[in-house]
């Protein structure tokens, strides 16, 4: 196996190709899905919803479980780990 | 001889702890391993473990984070050669084969792990699910594939794989169940999906 690749500091998405990075720029810490058209990080709730929706669509888990798992994951990410608990 | 900085030394020790813990968890399971065992196997003091990881859970999560990243990269690399449905299935099995013992522990004990730990596995699963879905769309457009919802396509596959991995001791005693049964599982799954 290969070593750790760059991963999004917001959602953990592994980033390999230029297109995977925000604005197609490899120096960006976030992936293309976690930023707006100007490269600014999207709000927490938006990222959480997108991740939860991804779990539901890809694996059919319940919306509540998907949201809990996505929240648990985001809590470990540099972009959100210092965010006060809701 | 080049001198190693304190920062490099710290990173090297942490990496050794993670690698050792991964091997230990693979051999003894998550529930059956403690930080003292990992410290001894890594040839460091027990206190050194806590300098890097304040709790046992932090060590487990770090191991799973590294494992998830390695698996995701390995899957993407394996995928670059063949984007067909069969190619995705075989790429998935090939990366699981590389870490079969550790993955088996995740399958067997995953429900007992912290929520973040399950999330790491779900990231990988989401990636595999997406690839299967994209490959299935191509086959569907060509009229070769039954219409199957994305999550059911993936869940059917992963249920098959996990069942065999969880019961490797009876399907392939003393051997890799993926190496032994992988071809049969791929062939069976393709037969289920294809018209």
Interface residues (C-beta under 8 A of the other chain):
Chain A: X1 X2 X3 X4 X5 X7 X12 X13 X14 X16 X54 X55 X56 X57 X58 X59 X60 X61 X68 X69 X70 X72 X73 X75 X76
Chain B: X61 X65 X66 X68 X69 X70 X71 X72 X73 X74 X76 X77 X95 X98 X99 X114 X115 X116 X118 X119 X120 X122 X123 X125 X126 X129 X130 X133 X149 X150 X151 X152 X154 X155
